[in-house]
Amino acid sequence: MSKKLFDDFDPVSAKAWKQTIQVDLKGADYNETLIEKTGEGIDVKPFYHADDHEDAYVINPAQDWLVTEKLYLENIEITIENAKDVIDRGAESLWVIIPEADEKKLKFFKALKDYEIPLYVEFLFSDFDFFKSLDAILQDQDQTVLVGYDPIGRLASSGNWFKNQKQDFEVLIKTSELKSFSNAINVDARLYQNAGGLIIQQLAYTLAHLNEYLNLFQNSIEKTEPLAVNVMISQGSNYFFEIAKLKALRLLVESLAQELDISIKLTLIAEPTKRNQTLYDYNMNMLRSTTECMSAILGGADWINNLAYDEIFHKRNEFGERISRNQLLILKKESYFDKVSNPVDGTYYIESLTKELAEKSLTIFKTIEAGKGFVQQLFEGKIQKKIKESAHKEEEKLVSGDFTLVGLNKYQNPEDKMSQNLELFPFLKYHQRKTLIEPILEKRIAESIEKDRLDGEKNVQPPKENK
């Protein structure tokens, strides 16, 4: 065909579309009827048009993404078996969580030498000698290794540093000089979503969190070498906003790097949020996590780990993990979500959201920096206060019915009983201990309603052990 498909049709302007809509409304107010107000302060319009998008905010994400499997390195032999099994079943990368500095755990990495699978290694401790020993092993192996050592994330989530700020940052700098961990910065931003923060807060806090490390590294890094930055992020249920969130994050990190005159290689590691997972009608968790993984893919995440539908109340089990992995494999191998680079390119709605989220987040970020930075704002309790306010508003919407979780506050199954099905304690636990700051606490939005339902069941005996 020599002609383009729509050459025979006259273009319709945004103004003409709006006039047609107003006629169809038959006197109803356009703004009150069709404009949706959001907690982020963004007004969602009924349509988006090219007339409003002369400057496109398109960020090209990686063309490919990795199906990731999370493993907790406790029992070494069992974890080795599990790792080999999940690799055989389709996992393309491993997220390995190491709880303590036990040299025996290095056996795990030696056992995977021949697999050459990309690794993201998350450390729940600070021990440079252990990091150095692991580096010596990994240098002899042809593997991509991402390092998950995040002292600020530890402070935000627990209220304390690993040891103290000076020592933790010294370990961070020394670790980044190791060959396998070269120039590595890690930001665990999942906390801000799982605790109930707005998307613009999540973006601003992630950027401010990262900026603390960039300020620390700025005088010690080689400008010729890109700084490897890993950001772990949780995806919520607001589908299009979550796609735009990842695109906005790349835009913000790129802008910050340009401002500091450094080069950054950003890797986004995404997983579904725990915030909206439920005990009752728990199969709905599979639907929630599927759309959340889809938004991560379309937003440009590089590594994606899925959460099992029974993550919050069952111990690790092969069935739940196989289902969660297969959700990703179906998206990749059968739905072809890896075949198109940046499939949302040119979507005016998402590009508009990307721009607005980035601008509003940047305003919050500048306020944090004017207040002496993210760590200082944590010590003053300002970050915690803002997240709690947002979380409380969201929980009020759930109770009032303005926010729906199917099976919990809508379409409940009264025959659904869970009190005898709990292997793990699914609610936030409070421990009395001394902390430097008030920690930011992850809490599922459904907890208060679920507690009332459990109390209504007979012989409720929540288990004592937790994950």
C-alpha positions in Angstrom: 0.0 0.0 0.0 1.3 3.4 -1.0 -1.1 5.3 1.3 -1.0 5.2 5.0 -4.0 3.5 6.6 -5.7 6.7 7.9 -4.8 9.1 5.1 -8.4 9.1 3.9 -9.7 10.4 7.3 -9.5 13.9 8.5 -7.7 14.4 11.8 -9.8 15.2 14.9 -8.4 17.7 17.3 -8.5 17.4 21.1 -10.8 20.4 21.2 -13.2 18.7 18.9 -13.2 15.5 20.9 -14.0 17.5 24.1 -16.8 19.4 22.5 -18.4 16.1 21.3 -18.1 14.6 24.8 -19.7 17.7 26.3 -22.7 17.4 24.0 -23.1 13.7 24.9 -23.0 14.6 28.6 -26.3 16.6 28.1 -25.5 19.3 30.6 -23.5 17.3 33.1 -20.3 19.0 34.3 -17.3 17.6 32.3 -14.8 18.0 35.2 -17.1 16.5 37.9 -18.3 13.6 35.8 -15.3 12.5 33.9 -12.1 13.8 35.6 -10.8 11.3 38.2 -9.0 12.7 41.2 -6.1 10.6 42.5 -4.1 10.6 45.8 -1.0 11.6 43.8 -2.7 14.9 42.9 -3.0 13.8 39.2 -6.3 14.4 37.4 -7.0 11.4 35.1 -8.8 12.7 32.0 -11.3 10.7 29.9 -9.0 10.8 26.8 -5.5 11.8 25.9 -4.5 13.3 22.5 -1.4 14.0 20.4 -2.2 17.7 20.6 -1.2 17.7 24.3 2.0 15.7 23.7 4.5 17.6 21.6 7.3 16.5 23.9 7.2 12.8 24.4 8.5 11.4 27.7 9.6 8.0 26.4 12.3 6.0 28.2 13.5 2.9 26.4 13.8 0.0 28.9 15.7 -3.2 28.3 14.3 -5.3 25.6 14.6 -8.5 27.6 13.8 -9.3 31.2 14.7 -12.2 33.5 12.4 -14.6 35.3 13.8 -14.4 38.8 13.5 -16.9 41.7 14.1 -15.9 45.3 16.0 -18.3 47.6 16.7 -17.9 51.3 20.1 -19.4 52.0 19.6 -21.1 55.4 20.0 -24.8 54.9 22.8 -25.0 52.4 22.2 -28.5 50.9 18.5 -27.9 50.5 19.0 -24.5 49.0 21.5 -25.9 46.5 18.9 -28.6 45.5 16.2 -25.9 45.2 18.4 -23.7 43.1 19.2 -26.4 40.6 15.5 -27.5 40.5 14.2 -24.0 39.8 16.8 -23.4 37.1 15.7 -26.6 35.4 12.1 -25.4 35.6 12.7 -22.1 33.9 14.2 -19.6 36.3 16.7 -17.3 34.4 18.2 -15.6 37.4 18.4 -16.2 41.2 17.8 -13.7 44.0 19.8 -15.2 47.0 19.2 -13.8 50.5 22.0 -14.5 53.0 20.8 -14.0 56.6 24.2 -14.1 58.4 28.0 -14.1 57.7 28.6 -17.8 57.8 31.6 -18.9 55.7 29.9 -22.3 55.2 27.3 -20.6 53.0 29.9 -20.0 50.4 29.5 -23.6 49.4 26.3 -22.6 47.7 28.0 -20.4 45.2 30.7 -23.0 44.5 27.9 -25.5 43.8 26.5 -23.2 41.1 29.8 -22.6 39.3 28.8 -24.5 36.1 25.3 -22.9 35.8 26.5 -19.4 34.9 23.2 -18.0 36.0 22.9 -14.3 36.9 22.8 -13.7 40.7 21.4 -11.0 42.8 22.9 -11.5 46.3 21.0 -9.7 49.2 22.9 -9.4 52.5 21.0 -9.0 55.7 24.3 -8.2 57.6 27.4 -6.1 57.3 30.7 -8.1 57.2 33.5 -7.1 54.8 35.5 -10.2 55.4 32.6 -12.3 54.2 32.0 -10.1 51.2 35.7 -10.5 50.4 35.6 -14.3 50.6 32.5 -14.4 48.4 34.3 -12.1 45.8 37.2 -14.5 45.7 34.9 -17.3 44.7 32.9 -15.3 42.2 36.0 -14.0 40.4 36.6 -17.5 39.1 33.1 -17.9 37.8 31.5 -16.5 34.6 28.4 -15.0 36.3 26.7 -11.7 36.4 26.5 -10.7 40.0 24.4 -7.8 41.5 25.1 -6.9 45.1 22.3 -6.2 47.6 24.0 -4.3 50.5 21.8 -1.4 51.7 22.6 0.2 55.1 20.1 3.0 54.6 17.4 0.5 53.7 18.3 -1.3 57.0 18.0 1.9 58.9 14.6 2.7 57.4 13.1 -0.7 57.9 14.5 -1.7 61.3 15.3 1.7 62.9 19.0 0.9 63.3 22.1 0.7 61.2 23.8 -2.7 60.8 26.6 -1.3 63.1 26.7 2.5 62.8 26.6 4.9 59.9 30.3 5.4 59.7 31.2 1.7 59.7 28.4 0.7 57.4 29.4 3.3 54.8 33.0 2.3 55.0 32.1 -1.3 54.3 30.0 -0.1 51.4 32.9 1.8 49.8 35.3 -1.1 50.4 32.9 -3.6 49.0 32.3 -1.6 45.9 36.1 -1.9 45.2 35.9 -5.7 45.0 36.1 -7.0 41.5 32.8 -8.9 41.5 31.0 -6.1 43.3 32.5 -3.2 41.2 31.0 0.2 41.8 27.8 -1.4 43.3 25.0 0.6 44.9 21.8 -1.0 46.1 18.5 0.7 47.0 15.7 -1.4 48.4 12.7 0.7 47.7 10.1 -2.0 48.2 9.5 -0.8 51.8 8.0 2.5 50.7 5.3 0.8 48.6 4.6 -2.1 51.1 4.2 0.4 54.0 1.5 2.3 52.1 3.4 5.3 50.5 1.9 7.1 47.4 3.6 6.5 44.1 5.1 10.0 44.1 6.4 9.4 47.6 7.9 6.0 46.5 9.7 7.7 43.6 10.9 10.7 45.7 12.1 8.5 48.6 13.9 6.1 46.2 15.7 9.0 44.5 16.6 10.6 47.8 17.8 7.2 49.2 20.0 6.8 46.1 21.3 10.4 46.3 22.7 9.7 49.8 24.9 7.0 48.2 25.8 9.1 45.2 27.0 11.9 47.4 29.1 9.3 49.3 30.6 7.9 46.1 31.0 11.0 44.1 34.5 11.7 45.1 35.7 8.1 45.0 34.4 6.8 41.7 36.0 6.9 38.3 34.0 9.1 35.9 34.9 6.7 33.1 33.3 3.7 34.8 29.5 3.6 35.0 28.2 3.3 38.5 26.1 0.1 38.8 22.9 0.9 40.6 20.3 -1.7 41.6 16.9 -0.6 42.7 14.5 -3.2 44.1 10.9 -2.0 43.8 7.4 -3.3 44.5 4.6 -3.0 42.0 1.1 -2.0 43.2 -2.3 -2.7 41.6 -2.8 0.7 39.9 -1.9 -0.8 36.5 -1.1 2.2 34.3 0.3 4.3 37.1 2.7 1.4 38.0 3.9 1.2 34.4 4.5 4.9 34.4 6.2 4.7 37.8 9.1 2.6 36.5 9.4 4.8 33.4 9.4 7.9 35.7 12.1 6.3 37.9 14.4 5.8 35.0 13.8 9.4 33.9 14.5 10.7 37.5 17.7 8.6 37.9 19.0 9.7 34.5 18.3 13.4 35.4 20.1 13.0 38.8 23.1 11.4 37.1 23.4 14.2 34.6 23.1 16.7 37.4 26.0 15.0 39.2 28.0 14.4 36.0 28.3 10.7 36.5 27.3 7.7 34.4 24.9 5.2 35.9 23.9 1.7 34.8 20.5 1.2 36.3 19.0 -2.3 37.0 15.4 -2.5 38.2 14.5 -5.6 40.2 10.7 -5.7 40.6 8.2 -7.9 42.4 4.5 -7.6 43.3 3.6 -5.7 46.4 2.6 -7.5 49.6 0.4 -4.5 50.5 -2.8 -5.9 48.8 -2.3 -9.6 49.4 -5.2 -11.3 51.3 -5.8 -14.3 53.4 -9.4 -14.8 52.3 -10.1 -15.7 48.7 -6.3 -16.1 48.4 -6.5 -17.2 44.8 -7.2 -13.6 44.0 -3.5 -13.0 44.9 -2.6 -14.8 41.7 -4.6 -12.3 39.6 -3.2 -9.3 41.5 0.4 -10.5 41.1 -0.1 -11.3 37.4 -1.2 -7.7 36.5 1.6 -6.4 38.8 4.2 -8.4 37.0 2.7 -7.2 33.7 3.1 -3.6 34.8 6.7 -4.3 35.8 7.4 -5.8 32.4 5.8 -3.0 30.4 7.4 -0.4 32.7 10.9 -1.7 31.9 12.0 -3.9 34.8 15.1 -5.9 34.2 14.6 -8.7 36.7 11.2 -9.8 37.9 10.4 -12.0 40.9 6.8 -13.1 41.5 5.3 -13.7 44.9 3.4 -17.0 45.6 -0.3 -16.7 46.1 0.1 -18.2 49.6 3.3 -16.2 50.5 1.8 -14.5 53.6 0.4 -17.5 55.4 2.1 -20.7 54.1 5.7 -21.8 54.6 7.8 -22.3 51.4 6.2 -25.0 49.3 6.9 -26.3 45.8 3.4 -25.8 44.5 3.0 -22.2 45.4 6.4 -21.3 44.0 5.9 -23.3 40.8 2.6 -21.4 40.2 4.3 -18.0 40.7 7.2 -18.9 38.4 4.8 -20.3 35.8 2.9 -17.0 35.8 6.1 -15.3 34.6 6.9 -18.0 32.1 3.5 -17.8 30.6 3.9 -14.0 30.2 7.2 -14.5 28.6 7.0 -17.7 26.6 3.3 -17.8 25.6 2.2 -14.1 25.8 5.4 -12.9 24.1 6.0 -10.1 26.6 9.7 -10.1 25.8 9.4 -9.6 22.0 8.8 -5.9 21.8 11.1 -3.2 23.1 9.1 -0.5 25.0 5.6 -1.6 23.9 3.9 1.4 25.6 5.9 3.9 23.5 3.5 6.5 22.1 0.7 5.8 24.6 -0.3 9.4 25.4 -1.9 8.4 28.8 1.2 6.6 30.1 3.5 9.3 28.8 1.4 11.9 30.5 1.5 10.0 33.8 5.2 9.5 33.5 5.8 13.2 33.1 3.4 14.2 36.0 4.7 11.5 38.4 8.3 12.5 37.7 7.6 16.2 38.2 5.6 15.8 41.4 8.2 13.3 42.8 11.0 15.7 41.9 9.2 18.4 44.0 9.2 16.1 47.0 12.8 15.2 46.4 13.9 18.8 46.4 12.1 19.4 49.7 14.0 16.4 51.2 17.3 17.7 49.9 16.5 21.2 51.3 15.9 19.5 54.6 19.5 18.1 54.7 18.8 14.8 52.9 17.0 11.5 53.3 18.8 10.2 56.3 18.3 13.4 58.2 14.6 13.4 57.4 14.4 9.8 58.7 15.9 10.8 62.0 13.4 13.7 62.2 10.6 11.3 61.5 9.2 13.3 58.5 9.4 10.4 56.0 7.7 8.0 58.5 4.9 10.5 59.1 4.1 11.1 55.4 4.0 7.3 54.7 1.7 6.7 57.7 -0.6 9.4 56.6 -0.9 8.0 53.1 -1.4 4.4 54.4 -4.1 5.5 56.8 -6.0 7.2 54.0 -5.8 4.1 51.9 -7.0 1.9 54.8 -10.0 4.2 55.3 -10.9 3.8 51.6 -10.8 0.0 52.0 -13.1 0.2 55.1 -15.5 2.6 53.3 -15.6 0.5 50.2 -14.0 3.1 48.0 -11.1 0.7 47.5 -12.0 -2.8 46.6 -10.2 -6.1 47.4 -12.3 -8.9 45.9 -13.1 -11.6 48.5 -12.3 -9.3 51.4 -14.6 -6.2 51.4 -16.6 -7.2 48.3 -18.0 -10.6 47.0 -17.0 -12.3 50.3 -17.4 -16.0 50.6 -18.8 -16.5 54.1 -17.8 -20.2 54.0 -14.2 -19.3 53.5 -12.4 -20.2 56.8 -8.7 -19.5 57.3 -7.9 -20.0 61.1 -6.8 -23.6 60.7 -4.8 -22.9 57.5 -2.2 -20.5 58.9 1.4 -21.9 58.9 2.8 -18.4 59.3 1.6 -15.4 61.3 0.2 -13.1 58.6 0.0 -9.8 60.6 2.5 -7.1 61.5 4.3 -8.0 64.7 5.5 -5.4 67.2 8.7 -6.0 69.2 9.8 -3.8 72.1 13.4 -2.8 71.4 15.6 0.3 71.3 16.0 2.0 67.9 17.7 5.1 66.7 14.6 6.1 64.7 11.0 5.0 64.3 11.2 2.3 61.6 9.0 2.3 58.5 6.8 -0.8 58.9 5.3 -2.9 56.1 1.7 -3.6 56.7 -0.9 -5.2 54.5 -4.0 -3.1 53.9 -6.4 -6.0 54.7 -5.0 -6.8 58.2 -7.7 -5.1 60.4 -10.6 -6.6 58.4 -8.9 -10.0 58.4 -8.3 -10.0 62.2 -12.0 -9.3 62.7 -13.0 -12.2 60.5 -10.5 -14.6 62.1 -11.8 -13.6 65.6 -15.2 -14.6 64.4 -14.0 -18.2 63.6 -13.9 -20.7 66.4 -10.7 -21.9 68.0 -8.5 -19.4 66.4 -4.9 -20.3 67.2 -2.4 -18.2 65.1 1.0 -20.0 64.8 3.9 -18.6 66.7 6.6 -18.9 64.1 7.1 -16.4 61.3 9.2 -16.4 58.1 
